[in-house]
Amino acid sequence: MTDAHEPLHDPASPAPRAPEASALPPIVVAVMGLPGAGKSLVARAIEDQLGLRRVCRDAIRAAMFSRCDYSFLEKRAAYRSLQLALEINCMLRVGSVIDGMTFSRRDELERIAEIAAAHRIVTIPLLVDCPVDIARDRVARDLRIASHLARDRTPDLVTEVQARRDPPPDGTLRVDATLPAAQMCREAVATITRAIAAVAGSAAKA
C-alpha cells in the first residue's frame, strides 16, 4: 500500500484542469479526518486546483503562539481566529477550505456551517477516510522527522480522537486516504468540483 504522504504530483499523470475560480459559487469545504489521515494534502490540493482560500487552525496557532504549549486555551484561541477568518472570506464572497481540524465533534462542524449559512454559502464536509493504524504510523513518522506544525500530535492522540469522534453527518463526501497521494488528491478535487457544480445547479433553479 502506498503512503498518502508521498509527493502530491504524479509526473506521469497531469493534474486535473481546474475551472476558473470566478466561475464557481463560493463554498466552504470542511476537511475532516483523523490526525495523520492526509487532510492537509487534500486541503492544499483543493486550494491549488480550485482557488479556495485555505484556513488552517494549525498555521493560525503557530502564528499566534511562537512558543506554543499546545494548551486547550491556545487551541480555542486559534479556533476562534479560524472562525473570524472564515467569516471574512464569506463576506468577501470567496470560498474557503478548512484545514487543521479533525471535526471529531459535530458541534464544531455545525458552527462552521452556521457561519457560512449566514452568508448564504454552502458547507461541504469532506472526510479523508483513514484506518487508525495507518494514521498512527504516519503521525509517528511525522514526530520523528518533526515535519508537522502541531507538535502535540502523537499516535495515542489518533486513538483518542477515533474513540471520541461523532459520526460524520449524512451526505458527507469521502476520499480514501489509503490511495497514493496524487490519486487521493485528484479524487478529492474531482469530488469537490462535482459538489460545487451541484450547488451551482441548485442555485440556478432557485
C-alpha positions in Angstrom: 0.0 0.0 0.0 1.4 3.4 -1.0 1.7 6.1 1.7 -0.5 9.1 1.2 2.3 11.3 2.4 4.3 10.8 -0.8 4.7 13.8 -3.2 1.5 15.3 -4.4 2.0 15.4 -8.1 2.5 12.2 -10.2 4.6 13.3 -13.2 3.0 10.5 -15.3 -0.4 11.9 -14.7 -1.2 15.6 -15.3 -3.2 17.3 -12.6 -6.8 17.9 -13.5 -7.6 21.3 -15.1 -9.4 23.4 -12.6 -12.3 25.6 -13.6 -11.9 29.4 -13.2 -12.4 30.4 -9.6 -14.5 33.3 -10.6 -16.9 30.9 -12.4 -17.6 29.0 -9.2 -20.0 29.8 -6.4 -18.3 30.4 -3.1 -18.4 27.3 -0.9 -16.8 26.1 2.3 -15.1 22.7 2.3 -14.6 21.3 5.8 -11.9 18.7 5.6 -12.4 16.1 8.3 -10.4 13.1 9.5 -8.0 11.6 12.0 -4.6 13.2 12.7 -2.3 11.7 10.1 -5.1 11.0 7.6 -3.7 13.4 5.0 -6.2 16.3 5.5 -3.5 19.0 4.7 -2.5 17.3 1.5 -6.2 17.3 0.4 -6.8 20.8 1.6 -3.7 22.1 -0.3 -4.8 20.4 -3.5 -8.3 21.9 -3.2 -6.7 25.3 -2.6 -4.3 25.0 -5.6 -6.7 23.4 -8.1 -10.0 25.2 -7.2 -8.7 28.6 -5.9 -10.3 28.3 -2.4 -8.6 30.1 0.5 -7.1 27.5 2.9 -7.8 28.4 6.5 -5.7 26.2 8.8 -6.0 26.1 12.5 -2.5 24.7 13.0 -1.0 27.5 11.0 -3.0 30.1 12.9 -2.0 28.7 16.2 1.7 28.6 15.1 1.5 32.3 14.1 -0.3 33.4 17.2 1.9 31.5 19.7 5.5 31.2 18.5 6.4 29.3 21.7 3.3 27.2 21.9 2.4 25.0 24.9 -0.4 23.3 22.9 -2.8 24.0 25.7 -6.6 23.9 25.4 -6.7 27.7 25.6 -4.3 28.2 22.7 -6.2 25.8 20.6 -9.5 27.5 21.3 -8.0 30.9 20.5 -6.8 29.6 17.2 -10.2 28.1 16.5 -11.9 31.4 17.2 -9.4 33.1 14.8 -10.2 30.5 12.2 -13.9 31.3 12.6 -13.2 35.0 12.1 -11.0 34.3 9.0 -13.8 32.2 7.6 -16.4 34.9 8.2 -14.2 37.5 6.4 -13.9 35.1 3.5 -17.6 34.7 3.4 -18.2 38.5 3.5 -15.8 38.8 0.6 -17.7 36.1 -1.3 -14.6 33.8 -1.7 -14.6 30.1 -0.9 -12.7 28.5 1.9 -11.2 25.1 2.7 -10.8 24.4 6.4 -7.7 22.5 7.4 -6.0 21.5 10.7 -9.2 20.3 12.4 -10.4 16.7 12.8 -14.0 17.9 13.3 -14.4 15.0 15.7 -17.1 16.9 17.5 -20.3 17.6 15.5 -20.8 21.0 17.1 -17.5 22.3 15.5 -18.7 21.4 12.1 -22.1 22.8 12.8 -20.5 26.1 13.8 -18.6 26.4 10.6 -21.8 25.7 8.6 -23.7 28.3 10.6 -21.1 31.0 9.8 -21.2 30.1 6.1 -25.0 29.8 6.0 -25.4 33.3 7.5 -23.8 34.5 4.2 -25.8 32.0 2.1 -22.8 29.9 1.4 -23.0 26.1 1.5 -20.6 24.0 3.6 -19.4 20.7 2.1 -18.0 18.2 4.6 -15.2 16.0 3.1 -13.9 13.0 5.2 -10.4 11.8 4.5 -11.2 8.3 5.5 -8.1 6.6 7.0 -7.7 3.4 9.1 -6.5 4.1 12.6 -3.3 2.0 12.3 -2.2 3.9 9.2 -2.9 7.2 10.7 -0.9 6.2 13.9 2.1 5.2 11.7 2.0 8.5 9.8 1.8 10.6 13.0 4.7 8.6 14.5 6.8 9.3 11.4 5.9 13.0 11.4 7.1 13.1 15.0 10.4 11.5 14.2 11.2 14.0 11.5 9.4 17.0 13.1 7.5 17.6 9.8 4.2 18.9 11.2 3.3 22.2 12.7 1.3 20.6 15.6 4.0 19.1 17.8 1.4 17.7 20.2 0.2 15.1 17.7 1.1 11.6 18.9 -0.1 8.1 17.9 -2.1 7.9 21.1 -3.9 11.1 20.1 -5.1 9.3 16.9 -6.6 6.6 19.0 -8.2 9.1 21.4 -9.8 11.0 18.5 -11.1 7.9 17.0 -12.7 6.8 20.3 -14.5 10.1 20.9 -15.4 11.4 17.5 -19.0 11.7 16.4 -20.2 10.0 13.3 -19.9 12.3 10.2 -23.2 13.8 9.2 -25.3 12.3 6.4 -24.2 13.4 3.0 -20.5 13.7 4.0 -18.3 13.2 1.0 -15.4 10.8 1.3 -12.0 10.2 -0.1 -9.9 7.1 0.5 -6.7 8.0 2.5 -5.0 4.7 1.6 -4.7 5.7 -2.1 -1.4 7.1 -3.4 -1.2 10.8 -2.5 -1.5 12.1 -6.1 -4.6 9.9 -6.8 -6.2 10.8 -3.4 -5.8 14.5 -4.2 -7.1 14.1 -7.7 -10.2 12.3 -6.5 -10.8 14.8 -3.7 -10.6 17.7 -6.2 -12.9 15.9 -8.6 -15.4 15.1 -5.8 -15.5 18.8 -4.7 -15.7 20.0 -8.3 -18.8 17.9 -8.8 -20.3 19.1 -5.5 -19.7 22.7 -6.5 -21.4 22.1 -9.8 -24.4 20.6 -7.9 -24.6 23.7 -5.7 -24.4 26.0 -8.7 -27.2 24.0 -10.4 -29.4 24.2 -7.4 -28.8 27.9 -7.1 -29.7 28.4 -10.7 -33.0 26.7 -10.3 -33.9 28.7 -7.1 
